[in-house]
Amino acid sequence: MKRTLAVMALLGAVGLANAQVVENPILKKLVEKGILREDEAAAIDEQLAKEEAEKARYQAEIDKTAMEAKDKLSKLEKKWGDMPALAGKFKKFEIGGKAYLGYTYTTIKEKYHNSTTSNNVNDAGDFEARRFYFDTKAYISDKDHIRFTTDLSTGTDYKLKIKYAYLYKDISSLIPRTSFKFGVAHTPWIDFEQNSGWLYRSVDKVFLESSDGAGLWPSADLGISFNTKTPYITSEIGMFNGEGYDKINTKSQRSSGFHNSFEGRVTYHLFGNGDKKVSPTKDQYANISLHLASNIGYNDAYTTHKNLNLYHIHAVYNHPMFLIAAQYAKLIITHYLHKQVMGTQ
């Protein structure tokens, strides 16, 4: 019995000794110098070991999550092909929008009310979302870019259309100070006048485009145009389909064989700021423009076609406090009825 108790005491002493083993070299030094007791150092060493084990567990979880993410990314790359590579070819992206909002209240004079009929026209007030543009540009270089713009307009109902979808390319290395646009892009005049000679686009379109004005030309169309800018002379010339961006696919077997629009603008800038982007509310400028356009075989109801030839002069003086503009436009229209071929199919 005594021998058994002695063996048990020896084993307990060995276990206690093993429990007092300190592995950390710094803690060992502190024990040797008498700063820490051996049991204190062992307790600290054990706590440090637990913390290291916990860190290792967290790191293992992080590594596992990273591997799972890598696998998912690999699957997405296989699914979407070269999309990341394509995005990497663009230098930057720009996303923006513009809205033309308003409120209109219409009053009708009493003498126009007719109480004996059911066709009375009453006073009316309405908020209007006249135009809303959502714009995206993807830059290939500092100047070259691809632009895509949608246009939400109102009439009897809301309609979503593509306003711009074009490639802009600077070709100054070939033709000094020149660039081109290819696709559904600005026509040479409307955008120019909106930015220099008309401050109220939120109220109405410019004279040549507005249905309450001349109503002659669209602001964008499918085609190609070249734009040159110098301090005193700027110009833009283009060739387009002719029916406008909202009627890009308007065509008929009965229409004329050639029905494109040619349009050009040349502007003289008196203050030499033609190569700068001016602001009507900040800058002073004056310019005179000659604008010519010819729309050949304009498609109207698929049977009646007309040639539209426009001769247009425009002048504007702008001071940050006011703007004065004047223009003269002459339109020559040639109507003709396309022959219809009757037959059986």
ZAVOLUM-779293 format. One record per residue (C-alpha): x, y, z; residue in three letters; residue number from 1. Coordinates in nm, 2 decimals. Last residue first. Layout:
site px X | py Y | pz Z | code ALA | pos NUM
...
# end
This chain:
site px -4.72 | py 3.84 | pz -10.53 | code GLN | pos 345
site px -4.94 | py 4.06 | pz -10.75 | code THR | pos 344
site px -4.86 | py 4.39 | pz -10.90 | code GLY | pos 343
site px -4.88 | py 4.77 | pz -10.87 | code MET | pos 342
site px -4.57 | py 4.98 | pz -10.88 | code VAL | pos 341
site px -4.60 | py 5.30 | pz -10.70 | code GLN | pos 340
site px -4.43 | py 5.61 | pz -10.84 | code LYS | pos 339
site px -4.29 | py 5.84 | pz -10.58 | code HIS | pos 338
site px -4.49 | py 6.16 | pz -10.54 | code LEU | pos 337
site px -4.26 | py 6.47 | pz -10.54 | code TYR | pos 336
site px -4.23 | py 6.77 | pz -10.32 | code HIS | pos 335
site px -3.94 | py 7.02 | pz -10.34 | code THR | pos 334
site px -3.89 | py 7.23 | pz -10.03 | code ILE | pos 333
site px -3.67 | py 7.54 | pz -10.01 | code ILE | pos 332
site px -3.61 | py 7.66 | pz -9.66 | code LEU | pos 331
site px -3.47 | py 8.01 | pz -9.58 | code LYS | pos 330
site px -3.35 | py 8.08 | pz -9.22 | code ALA | pos 329
site px -3.25 | py 8.41 | pz -9.06 | code TYR | pos 328
site px -3.11 | py 8.44 | pz -8.72 | code GLN | pos 327
site px -3.07 | py 8.68 | pz -8.43 | code ALA | pos 326
site px -2.92 | py 8.64 | pz -8.08 | code ALA | pos 325
site px -2.87 | py 8.87 | pz -7.78 | code ILE | pos 324
site px -2.76 | py 8.73 | pz -7.44 | code LEU | pos 323
site px -2.76 | py 8.89 | pz -7.10 | code PHE | pos 322
site px -2.57 | py 8.93 | pz -6.77 | code MET | pos 321
site px -2.28 | py 8.70 | pz -6.84 | code PRO | pos 320
site px -2.25 | py 8.88 | pz -7.18 | code HIS | pos 319
site px -2.33 | py 8.69 | pz -7.50 | code ASN | pos 318
site px -2.35 | py 8.81 | pz -7.86 | code TYR | pos 317
site px -2.51 | py 8.58 | pz -8.11 | code VAL | pos 316
site px -2.54 | py 8.57 | pz -8.49 | code ALA | pos 315
site px -2.71 | py 8.30 | pz -8.71 | code HIS | pos 314
site px -2.74 | py 8.26 | pz -9.08 | code ILE | pos 313
site px -2.94 | py 7.96 | pz -9.24 | code HIS | pos 312
site px -2.99 | py 7.82 | pz -9.58 | code TYR | pos 311
site px -3.19 | py 7.49 | pz -9.58 | code LEU | pos 310
site px -3.27 | py 7.26 | pz -9.86 | code ASN | pos 309
site px -3.54 | py 7.00 | pz -9.80 | code LEU | pos 308
site px -3.60 | py 6.74 | pz -10.07 | code ASN | pos 307
site px -3.94 | py 6.58 | pz -10.05 | code LYS | pos 306
site px -4.10 | py 6.24 | pz -10.05 | code HIS | pos 305
site px -4.46 | py 6.12 | pz -10.06 | code THR | pos 304
site px -4.52 | py 5.75 | pz -10.05 | code THR | pos 303
site px -4.36 | py 5.62 | pz -9.73 | code TYR | pos 302
site px -4.57 | py 5.86 | pz -9.51 | code ALA | pos 301
site px -4.29 | py 6.11 | pz -9.54 | code ASP | pos 300
site px -3.93 | py 5.99 | pz -9.61 | code ASN | pos 299
site px -3.70 | py 6.28 | pz -9.69 | code TYR | pos 298
site px -3.57 | py 6.22 | pz -10.04 | code GLY | pos 297
site px -3.26 | py 6.44 | pz -10.00 | code ILE | pos 296
site px -3.21 | py 6.64 | pz -9.68 | code ASN | pos 295
site px -2.99 | py 6.94 | pz -9.76 | code SER | pos 294
site px -2.83 | py 7.15 | pz -9.49 | code ALA | pos 293
site px -2.64 | py 7.48 | pz -9.47 | code LEU | pos 292
site px -2.54 | py 7.68 | pz -9.16 | code HIS | pos 291
site px -2.34 | py 8.00 | pz -9.16 | code LEU | pos 290
site px -2.25 | py 8.12 | pz -8.82 | code SER | pos 289
site px -2.15 | py 8.45 | pz -8.66 | code ILE | pos 288
site px -1.99 | py 8.46 | pz -8.32 | code ASN | pos 287
site px -1.97 | py 8.67 | pz -8.00 | code ALA | pos 286
site px -1.84 | py 8.58 | pz -7.66 | code TYR | pos 285
site px -1.83 | py 8.69 | pz -7.30 | code GLN | pos 284
site px -1.80 | py 8.41 | pz -7.04 | code ASP | pos 283
site px -1.96 | py 8.32 | pz -6.70 | code LYS | pos 282
site px -2.33 | py 8.27 | pz -6.74 | code THR | pos 281
site px -2.31 | py 8.17 | pz -7.11 | code PRO | pos 280
site px -2.04 | py 7.92 | pz -7.04 | code SER | pos 279
site px -1.76 | py 7.87 | pz -7.30 | code VAL | pos 278
site px -1.58 | py 7.55 | pz -7.39 | code LYS | pos 277
site px -1.27 | py 7.67 | pz -7.56 | code LYS | pos 276
site px -1.15 | py 7.63 | pz -7.92 | code ASP | pos 275
site px -1.38 | py 7.90 | pz -8.05 | code GLY | pos 274
site px -1.25 | py 8.15 | pz -7.80 | code ASN | pos 273
site px -1.10 | py 8.41 | pz -8.04 | code GLY | pos 272
site px -1.32 | py 8.70 | pz -7.94 | code PHE | pos 271
site px -1.49 | py 8.73 | pz -8.29 | code LEU | pos 270
site px -1.56 | py 8.36 | pz -8.33 | code HIS | pos 269
site px -1.64 | py 8.28 | pz -8.69 | code TYR | pos 268
site px -1.86 | py 7.97 | pz -8.73 | code THR | pos 267
site px -1.90 | py 7.72 | pz -9.02 | code VAL | pos 266
site px -2.18 | py 7.47 | pz -9.01 | code ARG | pos 265
site px -2.26 | py 7.17 | pz -9.23 | code GLY | pos 264
site px -2.54 | py 6.93 | pz -9.31 | code GLU | pos 263
site px -2.59 | py 6.65 | pz -9.56 | code PHE | pos 262
site px -2.90 | py 6.43 | pz -9.52 | code SER | pos 261
site px -2.95 | py 6.10 | pz -9.69 | code ASN | pos 260
site px -3.23 | py 5.97 | pz -9.91 | code HIS | pos 259
site px -3.09 | py 5.78 | pz -10.21 | code PHE | pos 258
site px -3.30 | py 5.51 | pz -10.36 | code GLY | pos 257
site px -3.62 | py 5.70 | pz -10.31 | code SER | pos 256
site px -3.88 | py 5.54 | pz -10.09 | code SER | pos 255
site px -4.12 | py 5.27 | pz -10.21 | code ARG | pos 254
site px -3.93 | py 4.98 | pz -10.06 | code GLN | pos 253
site px -3.97 | py 5.17 | pz -9.73 | code SER | pos 252
site px -3.75 | py 5.32 | pz -9.47 | code LYS | pos 251
site px -3.77 | py 5.45 | pz -9.12 | code THR | pos 250
site px -3.52 | py 5.25 | pz -8.91 | code ASN | pos 249
site px -3.36 | py 5.55 | pz -8.75 | code ILE | pos 248
site px -3.69 | py 5.73 | pz -8.68 | code LYS | pos 247
site px -3.62 | py 5.85 | pz -8.32 | code ASP | pos 246
site px -3.27 | py 5.95 | pz -8.41 | code TYR | pos 245
site px -3.37 | py 6.17 | pz -8.70 | code GLY | pos 244
site px -3.51 | py 6.11 | pz -9.05 | code GLU | pos 243
site px -3.20 | py 6.22 | pz -9.25 | code GLY | pos 242
site px -2.98 | py 5.91 | pz -9.26 | code ASN | pos 241
site px -2.68 | py 6.13 | pz -9.19 | code PHE | pos 240
site px -2.37 | py 6.29 | pz -9.35 | code MET | pos 239
site px -2.18 | py 6.55 | pz -9.15 | code GLY | pos 238
site px -1.99 | py 6.88 | pz -9.14 | code ILE | pos 237
site px -1.88 | py 7.07 | pz -8.83 | code GLU | pos 236
site px -1.68 | py 7.39 | pz -8.83 | code SER | pos 235
site px -1.49 | py 7.62 | pz -8.60 | code THR | pos 234
site px -1.30 | py 7.94 | pz -8.69 | code ILE | pos 233
site px -1.14 | py 8.19 | pz -8.45 | code TYR | pos 232
site px -0.96 | py 7.99 | pz -8.18 | code PRO | pos 231
site px -0.96 | py 7.67 | pz -8.38 | code THR | pos 230
site px -1.20 | py 7.38 | pz -8.36 | code LYS | pos 229
site px -1.28 | py 7.12 | pz -8.63 | code THR | pos 228
site px -1.57 | py 6.87 | pz -8.61 | code ASN | pos 227
site px -1.63 | py 6.58 | pz -8.85 | code PHE | pos 226
site px -1.97 | py 6.40 | pz -8.87 | code SER | pos 225
site px -2.08 | py 6.05 | pz -8.93 | code ILE | pos 224
site px -2.43 | py 5.90 | pz -8.95 | code GLY | pos 223
site px -2.74 | py 5.81 | pz -8.74 | code LEU | pos 222
site px -2.92 | py 6.12 | pz -8.63 | code ASP | pos 221
site px -2.93 | py 6.37 | pz -8.34 | code ALA | pos 220
site px -3.09 | py 6.71 | pz -8.28 | code SER | pos 219
site px -3.35 | py 6.66 | pz -8.55 | code PRO | pos 218
site px -3.42 | py 6.93 | pz -8.82 | code TRP | pos 217
site px -3.71 | py 7.13 | pz -8.95 | code LEU | pos 216
site px -3.96 | py 7.22 | pz -8.67 | code GLY | pos 215
site px -3.95 | py 7.59 | pz -8.77 | code ALA | pos 214
site px -4.08 | py 7.71 | pz -8.44 | code GLY | pos 213
site px -4.36 | py 7.56 | pz -8.22 | code ASP | pos 212
site px -4.25 | py 7.21 | pz -8.33 | code SER | pos 211
site px -3.91 | py 7.30 | pz -8.20 | code SER | pos 210
site px -3.60 | py 7.19 | pz -8.39 | code GLU | pos 209
site px -3.50 | py 7.50 | pz -8.60 | code LEU | pos 208
site px -3.61 | py 7.74 | pz -8.32 | code PHE | pos 207
site px -3.42 | py 7.58 | pz -8.03 | code VAL | pos 206
site px -3.61 | py 7.34 | pz -7.80 | code LYS | pos 205
site px -3.84 | py 7.46 | pz -7.52 | code ASP | pos 204
site px -3.86 | py 7.54 | pz -7.15 | code VAL | pos 203
site px -3.57 | py 7.33 | pz -7.02 | code SER | pos 202
site px -3.37 | py 7.44 | pz -7.33 | code ARG | pos 201
site px -3.39 | py 7.80 | pz -7.20 | code TYR | pos 200
site px -3.04 | py 7.95 | pz -7.25 | code LEU | pos 199
site px -3.02 | py 7.96 | pz -7.63 | code TRP | pos 198
site px -2.73 | py 8.09 | pz -7.84 | code GLY | pos 197
site px -2.41 | py 7.91 | pz -7.71 | code SER | pos 196
site px -2.48 | py 7.56 | pz -7.58 | code ASN | pos 195
site px -2.83 | py 7.51 | pz -7.74 | code GLN | pos 194
site px -2.70 | py 7.66 | pz -8.07 | code GLU | pos 193
site px -2.42 | py 7.41 | pz -8.10 | code PHE | pos 192
site px -2.64 | py 7.11 | pz -8.00 | code ASP | pos 191
site px -2.89 | py 7.20 | pz -8.28 | code ILE | pos 190
site px -2.65 | py 7.28 | pz -8.56 | code TRP | pos 189
site px -2.41 | py 7.00 | pz -8.66 | code PRO | pos 188
site px -2.63 | py 6.69 | pz -8.59 | code THR | pos 187
site px -2.53 | py 6.52 | pz -8.27 | code HIS | pos 186
site px -2.47 | py 6.14 | pz -8.28 | code ALA | pos 185
site px -2.62 | py 5.80 | pz -8.35 | code VAL | pos 184
site px -2.31 | py 5.64 | pz -8.48 | code GLY | pos 183
site px -1.97 | py 5.78 | pz -8.58 | code PHE | pos 182
site px -1.83 | py 6.10 | pz -8.44 | code LYS | pos 181
site px -1.52 | py 6.27 | pz -8.57 | code PHE | pos 180
site px -1.23 | py 6.48 | pz -8.44 | code SER | pos 179
site px -1.02 | py 6.77 | pz -8.58 | code THR | pos 178
site px -0.77 | py 7.01 | pz -8.43 | code ARG | pos 177
site px -0.51 | py 6.94 | pz -8.71 | code PRO | pos 176
site px -0.61 | py 6.66 | pz -8.95 | code ILE | pos 175
site px -0.41 | py 6.34 | pz -8.93 | code LEU | pos 174
site px -0.26 | py 6.36 | pz -8.58 | code SER | pos 173
site px -0.56 | py 6.57 | pz -8.48 | code SER | pos 172
site px -0.78 | py 6.26 | pz -8.54 | code ILE | pos 171
site px -0.97 | py 6.26 | pz -8.20 | code ASP | pos 170
site px -1.23 | py 5.98 | pz -8.20 | code LYS | pos 169
site px -1.58 | py 5.99 | pz -8.06 | code TYR | pos 168
site px -1.77 | py 5.66 | pz -8.11 | code LEU | pos 167
site px -2.15 | py 5.68 | pz -8.10 | code TYR | pos 166
site px -2.48 | py 5.59 | pz -7.93 | code ALA | pos 165
site px -2.68 | py 5.90 | pz -7.86 | code TYR | pos 164
site px -3.05 | py 5.96 | pz -7.81 | code LYS | pos 163
site px -3.17 | py 5.60 | pz -7.77 | code ILE | pos 162
site px -3.54 | py 5.60 | pz -7.69 | code LYS | pos 161
site px -3.77 | py 5.56 | pz -7.39 | code LEU | pos 160
site px -4.13 | py 5.68 | pz -7.45 | code LYS | pos 159
site px -4.37 | py 5.81 | pz -7.19 | code TYR | pos 158
site px -4.74 | py 5.86 | pz -7.29 | code ASP | pos 157
site px -4.95 | py 6.11 | pz -7.49 | code THR | pos 156
site px -4.63 | py 6.30 | pz -7.52 | code GLY | pos 155
site px -4.34 | py 6.26 | pz -7.28 | code THR | pos 154
site px -3.97 | py 6.20 | pz -7.34 | code SER | pos 153
site px -3.72 | py 5.96 | pz -7.19 | code LEU | pos 152
site px -3.39 | py 5.97 | pz -7.38 | code ASP | pos 151
site px -3.11 | py 5.72 | pz -7.34 | code THR | pos 150
site px -2.75 | py 5.81 | pz -7.39 | code THR | pos 149
site px -2.45 | py 5.59 | pz -7.48 | code PHE | pos 148
site px -2.11 | py 5.74 | pz -7.55 | code ARG | pos 147
site px -1.79 | py 5.57 | pz -7.65 | code ILE | pos 146
site px -1.47 | py 5.76 | pz -7.59 | code HIS | pos 145
site px -1.15 | py 5.91 | pz -7.74 | code ASP | pos 144
site px -1.03 | py 6.22 | pz -7.54 | code LYS | pos 143
site px -0.80 | py 6.11 | pz -7.26 | code ASP | pos 142
site px -0.80 | py 5.75 | pz -7.39 | code SER | pos 141
site px -1.05 | py 5.47 | pz -7.44 | code ILE | pos 140
site px -1.31 | py 5.66 | pz -7.23 | code TYR | pos 139
site px -1.64 | py 5.49 | pz -7.16 | code ALA | pos 138
site px -1.92 | py 5.75 | pz -7.14 | code LYS | pos 137
site px -2.27 | py 5.69 | pz -7.00 | code THR | pos 136
site px -2.57 | py 5.93 | pz -7.00 | code ASP | pos 135
site px -2.92 | py 5.90 | pz -6.87 | code PHE | pos 134
site px -3.14 | py 6.18 | pz -7.02 | code TYR | pos 133
site px -3.48 | py 6.29 | pz -6.89 | code PHE | pos 132
site px -3.71 | py 6.53 | pz -7.09 | code ARG | pos 131
site px -4.03 | py 6.71 | pz -7.03 | code ARG | pos 130
site px -4.11 | py 6.56 | pz -6.69 | code ALA | pos 129
site px -4.41 | py 6.78 | pz -6.64 | code GLU | pos 128
site px -4.61 | py 6.89 | pz -6.34 | code PHE | pos 127
site px -4.97 | py 6.98 | pz -6.45 | code ASP | pos 126
site px -5.22 | py 7.26 | pz -6.40 | code GLY | pos 125
site px -5.55 | py 7.29 | pz -6.58 | code ALA | pos 124
site px -5.82 | py 7.54 | pz -6.65 | code ASP | pos 123
site px -6.12 | py 7.38 | pz -6.82 | code ASN | pos 122
site px -6.20 | py 7.32 | pz -7.18 | code VAL | pos 121
site px -6.57 | py 7.25 | pz -7.23 | code ASN | pos 120
site px -6.65 | py 7.00 | pz -7.50 | code ASN | pos 119
site px -6.98 | py 6.87 | pz -7.34 | code SER | pos 118
site px -7.18 | py 7.14 | pz -7.51 | code THR | pos 117
site px -7.42 | py 7.41 | pz -7.39 | code THR | pos 116
site px -7.18 | py 7.55 | pz -7.13 | code SER | pos 115
site px -6.93 | py 7.67 | pz -7.39 | code ASN | pos 114
site px -6.63 | py 7.82 | pz -7.23 | code HIS | pos 113
site px -6.42 | py 8.03 | pz -7.47 | code TYR | pos 112
site px -6.58 | py 8.36 | pz -7.34 | code LYS | pos 111
site px -6.47 | py 8.28 | pz -6.99 | code GLU | pos 110
site px -6.10 | py 8.28 | pz -7.08 | code LYS | pos 109
site px -5.91 | py 7.96 | pz -7.04 | code ILE | pos 108
site px -5.62 | py 7.92 | pz -6.79 | code THR | pos 107
site px -5.33 | py 7.69 | pz -6.83 | code THR | pos 106
site px -5.09 | py 7.60 | pz -6.55 | code TYR | pos 105
site px -4.76 | py 7.44 | pz -6.65 | code THR | pos 104
site px -4.50 | py 7.30 | pz -6.41 | code TYR | pos 103
site px -4.15 | py 7.20 | pz -6.51 | code GLY | pos 102
site px -3.88 | py 6.94 | pz -6.53 | code LEU | pos 101
site px -3.60 | py 6.90 | pz -6.78 | code TYR | pos 100
site px -3.37 | py 6.62 | pz -6.64 | code ALA | pos 99
site px -3.00 | py 6.55 | pz -6.70 | code LYS | pos 98
site px -2.80 | py 6.24 | pz -6.62 | code GLY | pos 97
site px -2.46 | py 6.12 | pz -6.54 | code GLY | pos 96
site px -2.21 | py 5.83 | pz -6.56 | code ILE | pos 95
site px -1.85 | py 5.87 | pz -6.66 | code GLU | pos 94
site px -1.61 | py 5.57 | pz -6.70 | code PHE | pos 93
site px -1.24 | py 5.56 | pz -6.71 | code LYS | pos 92
site px -0.93 | py 5.44 | pz -6.90 | code LYS | pos 91
site px -1.12 | py 5.17 | pz -7.09 | code PHE | pos 90
site px -0.93 | py 4.85 | pz -7.20 | code LYS | pos 89
site px -0.98 | py 4.69 | pz -6.85 | code GLY | pos 88
site px -1.35 | py 4.67 | pz -6.91 | code ALA | pos 87
site px -1.29 | py 4.45 | pz -7.21 | code LEU | pos 86
site px -1.05 | py 4.22 | pz -7.01 | code ALA | pos 85
site px -1.31 | py 4.19 | pz -6.73 | code PRO | pos 84
site px -1.58 | py 4.11 | pz -6.99 | code MET | pos 83
site px -1.37 | py 3.85 | pz -7.17 | code ASP | pos 82
site px -1.57 | py 3.54 | pz -7.09 | code GLY | pos 81
site px -1.87 | py 3.60 | pz -6.87 | code TRP | pos 80
site px -1.93 | py 3.24 | pz -6.76 | code LYS | pos 79
site px -1.57 | py 3.13 | pz -6.74 | code LYS | pos 78
site px -1.47 | py 3.44 | pz -6.55 | code GLU | pos 77
site px -1.77 | py 3.39 | pz -6.32 | code LEU | pos 76
site px -1.66 | py 3.03 | pz -6.25 | code LYS | pos 75
site px -1.30 | py 3.15 | pz -6.17 | code SER | pos 74
site px -1.44 | py 3.42 | pz -5.94 | code LEU | pos 73
site px -1.64 | py 3.16 | pz -5.75 | code LYS | pos 72
site px -1.33 | py 2.94 | pz -5.71 | code ASP | pos 71
site px -1.13 | py 3.24 | pz -5.59 | code LYS | pos 70
site px -1.40 | py 3.33 | pz -5.34 | code ALA | pos 69
site px -1.40 | py 2.97 | pz -5.20 | code GLU | pos 68
site px -1.02 | py 2.98 | pz -5.17 | code MET | pos 67
site px -1.04 | py 3.31 | pz -4.99 | code ALA | pos 66
site px -1.30 | py 3.18 | pz -4.75 | code THR | pos 65
site px -1.08 | py 2.88 | pz -4.67 | code LYS | pos 64
site px -0.78 | py 3.10 | pz -4.62 | code ASP | pos 63
site px -0.98 | py 3.32 | pz -4.39 | code ILE | pos 62
site px -1.11 | py 3.02 | pz -4.19 | code GLU | pos 61
site px -0.75 | py 2.89 | pz -4.15 | code ALA | pos 60
site px -0.64 | py 3.23 | pz -4.04 | code GLN | pos 59
site px -0.91 | py 3.23 | pz -3.77 | code TYR | pos 58
site px -0.80 | py 2.89 | pz -3.65 | code ARG | pos 57
site px -0.43 | py 2.99 | pz -3.64 | code ALA | pos 56
site px -0.52 | py 3.30 | pz -3.45 | code LYS | pos 55
site px -0.71 | py 3.09 | pz -3.19 | code GLU | pos 54
site px -0.41 | py 2.86 | pz -3.16 | code ALA | pos 53
site px -0.18 | py 3.16 | pz -3.10 | code GLU | pos 52
site px -0.42 | py 3.29 | pz -2.84 | code GLU | pos 51
site px -0.42 | py 2.95 | pz -2.66 | code LYS | pos 50
site px -0.04 | py 2.93 | pz -2.67 | code ALA | pos 49
site px -0.02 | py 3.28 | pz -2.52 | code LEU | pos 48
site px -0.25 | py 3.18 | pz -2.24 | code GLN | pos 47
site px -0.04 | py 2.87 | pz -2.17 | code GLU | pos 46
site px 0.28 | py 3.08 | pz -2.16 | code ASP | pos 45
site px 0.11 | py 3.32 | pz -1.92 | code ILE | pos 44
site px 0.01 | py 3.03 | pz -1.69 | code ALA | pos 43
site px 0.36 | py 2.88 | pz -1.71 | code ALA | pos 42
site px 0.52 | py 3.22 | pz -1.62 | code ALA | pos 41
site px 0.30 | py 3.24 | pz -1.32 | code GLU | pos 40
site px 0.38 | py 2.88 | pz -1.22 | code ASP | pos 39
site px 0.75 | py 2.95 | pz -1.26 | code GLU | pos 38
site px 0.74 | py 3.26 | pz -1.04 | code ARG | pos 37
site px 0.81 | py 3.58 | pz -1.22 | code LEU | pos 36
site px 1.07 | py 3.86 | pz -1.17 | code ILE | pos 35
site px 1.31 | py 3.61 | pz -1.02 | code GLY | pos 34
site px 1.58 | py 3.67 | pz -1.28 | code LYS | pos 33
site px 1.56 | py 3.31 | pz -1.40 | code GLU | pos 32
site px 1.18 | py 3.33 | pz -1.42 | code VAL | pos 31
site px 1.20 | py 3.65 | pz -1.63 | code LEU | pos 30
site px 1.45 | py 3.48 | pz -1.85 | code LYS | pos 29
site px 1.22 | py 3.18 | pz -1.90 | code LYS | pos 28
site px 0.93 | py 3.42 | pz -1.98 | code LEU | pos 27
site px 1.14 | py 3.57 | pz -2.26 | code ILE | pos 26
site px 1.23 | py 3.22 | pz -2.39 | code PRO | pos 25
site px 0.87 | py 3.11 | pz -2.41 | code ASN | pos 24
site px 0.85 | py 2.73 | pz -2.35 | code GLU | pos 23
site px 0.78 | py 2.72 | pz -1.98 | code VAL | pos 22
site px 0.74 | py 2.38 | pz -1.82 | code VAL | pos 21
site px 0.53 | py 2.40 | pz -1.49 | code GLN | pos 20
site px 0.27 | py 2.15 | pz -1.61 | code ALA | pos 19
site px 0.54 | py 1.90 | pz -1.68 | code ASN | pos 18
site px 0.66 | py 1.94 | pz -1.32 | code ALA | pos 17
site px 0.31 | py 1.90 | pz -1.19 | code LEU | pos 16
site px 0.27 | py 1.58 | pz -1.39 | code GLY | pos 15
site px 0.61 | py 1.45 | pz -1.26 | code VAL | pos 14
site px 0.51 | py 1.53 | pz -0.90 | code ALA | pos 13
site px 0.18 | py 1.36 | pz -0.95 | code GLY | pos 12
site px 0.36 | py 1.05 | pz -1.09 | code LEU | pos 11
site px 0.59 | py 1.04 | pz -0.79 | code LEU | pos 10
site px 0.30 | py 1.08 | pz -0.55 | code ALA | pos 9
site px 0.12 | py 0.79 | pz -0.72 | code MET | pos 8
site px 0.43 | py 0.57 | pz -0.70 | code VAL | pos 7
site px 0.47 | py 0.65 | pz -0.33 | code ALA | pos 6
site px 0.10 | py 0.57 | pz -0.26 | code LEU | pos 5
site px 0.14 | py 0.23 | pz -0.43 | code THR | pos 4
site px 0.46 | py 0.15 | pz -0.24 | code ARG | pos 3
site px 0.28 | py 0.24 | pz 0.09 | code LYS | pos 2
site px 0.00 | py 0.00 | pz 0.00 | code MET | pos 1
# end
